[in-house]
């Protein structure tokens, strides 16, 4: 069997926790840590990490660990992690950092994508996997998963809910590669 890839997982929301649960059972990956928000009272991703004895980091502790050579990994996987990855996050991973973005790139970078989709009356939406670079949501696109929007019924909330399973399936597809 080939060597397992060391992976740093980043995320906070329920979809991130669901992806982390799936990742735990993947034989090709060793999860060396979970980067999440320790300042929030509720973090489903934190709960999954604690339940599975996976080391937890926040942005500052992960940065310090990378700067000290303690945290080294092959792949970073960011599922709706809210902080901009910079500095050692760009230089430490041996292969790449991959971000899973809840909107079609390159058209809808950053935040507020759901709001824009509804306000503009779009008929289609997407989730995107892309490599992380020094800017926000500008790295090379790996894959885009598109789906229809019901312009008459969808709201920002229903569009967000509809995007979550698409993000999770995209995560599984890309990480399995």
CORLINBEL-V34808 format. One line per field, one symbol per residue. ss: DSSP state (@ for helix, = for strand, . for the rest). A space follows every 10 residues. Layout:
ss: ???
//
This chain:
ss: ....====== =..@@@@@@@ @@@@....== =====..... ...@@@@@@@ @....==.@@ @@@@@@@... ....=====. .......@@@ @....===== =......... ..@@@@@@@. ...======= =......... ========.. .....@@@@@ @@@@@@@@@@ @@@@@@.
//
